[in-house]
C-alpha cells in the first residue's frame, strides 16, 4: 500500500500543475487567445476523453487485471509532459489534454481496485484508500510550486520536462516494485 501511495504521490506531483502551466505558457506566448475559453476547452477535451477511458478501464481490469490499467495510466503522463515540453504549438493542447483524460479515466478505475485487492479481507479498504489519497494530495499540493519554480527560472518547456520526469519516476517505481506488489494485487480465487 505504501508503494502504491508513493507512486500516486509522484504521479500527482507531476500531474496537478500540468494544466495550469500549460495555460500560462499559452497565454505568455500569446497563442491562447481568450484565456478563459482556452482553459474551458482544455477541461472539456480531458473530460470527453476520460469517460470512454473509464469504461475501457473497467473492461480491461475485468479481463486483464488492475495492474495493466494502472501501468497504462502511469505511462500517459510522461508522454504528456514530453509533448508539452517539446512542442510549442497551441495545437499541442489537444493530445496533451487527451492524455490527461486517458490517465484520469484509467486511474479512476484502477486505484480503488488496487487498494481493494491489496487490503482484501482486512476490513480497512476505505482507510487504505484515504491514506493513498492523502499522499496523492500532498503530491498535488507541491506540484504547482515545483512547476512554477522551474518555469520561472528555466522556462515552461523545462517545467513540462521536469514534470514528465517525475511521472516517469512514478512509472519506474511501480514497475520496479511489481515483484513486491504482485502477490497482494492478484485476482481473488
C-alpha positions in Angstrom: 0.0 0.0 0.0 2.9 2.3 0.8 4.4 1.7 -2.7 1.1 2.5 -4.3 0.8 5.7 -2.2 4.2 6.9 -3.1 3.6 6.1 -6.7 0.4 8.2 -6.6 2.2 11.0 -4.8 4.8 11.2 -7.5 2.1 10.9 -10.2 0.2 13.8 -8.8 3.3 15.8 -8.1 3.8 15.6 -11.9 0.1 15.9 -12.9 -1.5 18.6 -10.9 0.5 21.5 -12.4 0.4 20.3 -16.0 -2.8 22.1 -17.0 -2.2 25.4 -15.1 1.4 25.6 -16.5 0.1 24.7 -20.0 -2.4 27.6 -19.8 0.2 30.0 -18.5 2.6 29.0 -21.3 0.0 29.5 -24.0 -1.1 32.9 -22.6 2.5 34.0 -22.1 3.3 33.1 -25.7 0.1 34.9 -26.9 -1.2 31.8 -28.5 -4.2 31.1 -26.2 -6.4 34.0 -27.4 -9.1 34.3 -24.7 -7.6 32.7 -21.6 -10.9 31.7 -20.1 -12.1 30.0 -23.3 -8.8 28.3 -23.6 -8.9 26.9 -20.1 -12.5 25.7 -20.6 -11.5 23.9 -23.8 -8.7 22.1 -22.1 -11.0 20.8 -19.4 -13.7 19.8 -21.9 -11.2 17.8 -24.0 -9.9 15.9 -20.9 -13.4 15.2 -19.7 -14.7 13.9 -23.0 -11.7 11.6 -23.1 -12.0 10.4 -19.5 -15.5 9.0 -19.8 -14.8 6.4 -22.5 -11.4 5.6 -20.9 -13.1 4.8 -17.6 -15.4 2.4 -19.4 -12.5 0.8 -21.2 -10.6 0.6 -17.9 -13.4 -1.3 -16.3 -13.5 -3.8 -19.1 -9.7 -4.1 -19.2 -9.5 -4.6 -15.5 -12.1 -7.3 -15.7 -10.2 -9.2 -18.4 -6.5 -8.4 -17.7 -6.4 -7.0 -14.1 -5.9 -3.7 -12.5 -2.1 -3.7 -12.7 -2.1 -3.3 -16.5 -4.7 -0.5 -16.3 -2.6 1.3 -13.7 0.6 1.0 -15.8 -1.2 2.4 -18.8 -2.4 5.3 -16.7 1.1 6.0 -15.4 2.5 5.8 -18.9 0.2 8.5 -20.2 1.7 11.3 -18.0 5.4 11.1 -19.0 4.3 11.2 -22.7 2.0 14.2 -21.9 4.9 16.1 -20.2 7.2 15.3 -23.1 4.8 16.6 -25.7 4.0 19.7 -23.7 7.7 20.3 -23.2 8.9 19.8 -26.7 6.1 21.2 -28.8 5.4 25.0 -28.6 2.4 25.0 -31.0 -1.0 25.7 -29.4 -2.4 22.6 -31.1 -0.3 20.5 -28.6 -3.2 21.2 -26.2 -5.3 18.5 -27.9 -3.0 15.5 -27.5 -1.8 16.8 -24.1 -5.4 17.0 -22.7 -6.4 13.8 -24.4 -3.6 12.1 -22.5 -4.9 13.8 -19.3 -8.3 12.2 -19.9 -6.6 8.8 -20.6 -4.7 8.9 -17.3 -7.6 10.2 -15.2 -10.1 7.7 -16.7 -7.8 4.7 -16.2 -6.7 5.8 -12.7 -10.3 6.4 -11.6 -10.9 2.7 -12.0 -7.5 1.2 -11.2 -6.7 3.0 -8.0 -9.7 1.9 -5.9 -9.5 -1.6 -7.4 -5.8 -1.9 -6.5 -6.4 -0.7 -2.9 -9.3 -3.2 -2.6 -7.1 -6.0 -3.9 -4.1 -5.1 -1.6 -6.3 -4.8 1.5 -8.8 -7.6 0.6 -10.2 -9.3 3.8 -8.8 -6.7 6.2 -11.8 -4.5 6.6 -9.7 -1.4 6.0 -10.2 -0.7 2.3 -11.7 2.8 2.9 -8.9 3.7 5.3 -6.3 2.4 2.9 -7.8 4.4 0.0 -7.9 7.5 2.2 -4.2 7.0 3.1 -3.2 6.7 -0.6 -5.3 9.7 -1.5 -3.6 11.7 1.3 -0.2 11.0 -0.3 -1.8 11.9 -3.6 -3.0 15.2 -2.2 0.5 16.0 -0.9 2.0 15.4 -4.3 -0.7 17.6 -5.9 -0.2 20.4 -3.4 3.5 20.5 -4.1 3.1 20.3 -7.9 2.5 23.9 -8.7 5.4 25.0 -6.5 7.8 22.7 -8.3 6.5 23.6 -11.8 6.3 27.3 -11.0 9.9 27.4 -9.8 11.2 25.6 -12.8 9.1 27.7 -15.2 10.3 30.9 -13.6 14.0 30.0 -13.6 14.4 27.9 -16.7 11.2 28.2 -18.7 7.9 26.5 -19.4 9.4 23.8 -21.6 11.7 22.7 -18.8 8.8 22.7 -16.4 6.9 20.2 -18.5 10.0 18.1 -18.9 10.6 18.1 -15.1 7.0 17.1 -14.5 7.3 14.4 -17.1 10.4 13.1 -15.5 8.7 12.9 -12.1 5.9 11.0 -13.8 8.4 8.7 -15.3 9.9 8.1 -11.8 6.4 7.0 -10.6 6.2 4.6 -13.5 9.6 3.2 -12.8 8.9 2.8 -9.1 5.7 0.9 -9.8 7.3 -1.4 -12.4 10.4 -2.0 -10.1 8.1 -2.8 -7.2 6.0 -5.3 -9.3 7.6 -8.3 -7.6 6.6 -6.9 -4.2 3.1 -5.7 -5.0 2.1 -8.5 -7.4 1.1 -11.1 -4.8 -1.2 -8.6 -3.0 -2.8 -7.5 -6.2 -3.6 -10.8 -7.8 -7.2 -11.7 -8.6 -9.2 -13.3 -5.9 -9.5 -17.1 -6.2 
